């Protein structure tokens, strides 16, 4: 997710905040200070309500982050790489790299987030009810408990991409031992739920609740798009299930020498072929990958005296084994340079992978362009609320 600010790193997981989060915080503080807390805790000062609202908004964001960390940490325990966690206007998402190793792993990862939210809801509501807290703290604790419980129940609706949809997919996957079929069922429920939210939002907007209605429409649209993306990715991965990187890689790609000047690379290699990226060779061995965009990062005046080795991405960052299942390579090759070096010689191209997906989708009776578009953007798998 672009336009995000890096906040911290927890257990090797990068935490980011999207700029849209500012909108959520502002609206939440305004709503809590203007209406919610004055109704639930009457008789306090305007300053007290503002402080309560600010604290509640920040603690609410912290609870979303803990929810996503629940998913992410369990994913790491199950061997799934975590690209990071992003907090944004619709809550938070943990970005996972690679495929779920099993239905059991998906079930554990899906349940981990709601389990954290349940603990938070019980703790906050229990503290508000059982402890003699000051009115200000009691009001914040009770609201946090309620909102975490409400979001927990919403998030457990059995429709992708919500956690409940992932739980359903994992259970169906276990039952039929068919991940694609399980994704189709839970994805269809996700699409249906998204359409229902959009219709409901339009009805609310027509009958006067314009803000709530518009928000529901946007949320429904997001869920609908995410469900479509899940189905497209699952179909693509199924189409590639019996292939490895070696089956699709280019065995003798156009390359450039590490000692060549950037000017020579652009004139003699890039312009005649117009490929996105090229292996960089030193003594016949691939030592990196270079793209025309790398060259554009430096001033053209420097091209004649600058070697390609100075602007390339080192091989250790963009190399994959030839026996890697192509479905596992998919998230890596459809992001960044959209090219990967293959250990021992060769190049894996996102374009070539997508062509294979389109052909196999057509043979399987799927709409090839819809399937390919679901993976072409290189979006990692996301789980969250």
Secondary structure, DSSP 8 states (H G I E B T S, - for coil): --SEEEEEEETTEEEEEETTHHHHHHHHHHHIIIIIHHHHSTT--HHHHHHHHHHHHHHHHHHHHHHHHHHHHHHHHTT-EEEEEEEETTEEEEEEES--S-HHHHHHHHHHHHHHHHHHHHHHHHHHHHS---HHHHHHHHHHHHHHHHHHHHHTSSSTTSHHHHHHHHHHHHHHS-HHHHHHHHHHHHHHHHHHHHHHHHHHHHTT-HHHHHHHHHHHHHHHHHHHHHHHHHHHHHHTTT-BHHHHSBSS--EEETTSBHHHIIIIIIHHH--SEEEEEETTEEEEEEEHHHHHTS-GGGGGG-BGGGTSEEGGGSEE-TTSBHHHHHHHHTSTTSEEEETTS-EEEHHHHHHHHHHHHHHTTS-HHHHHHHHHT---EEEE-
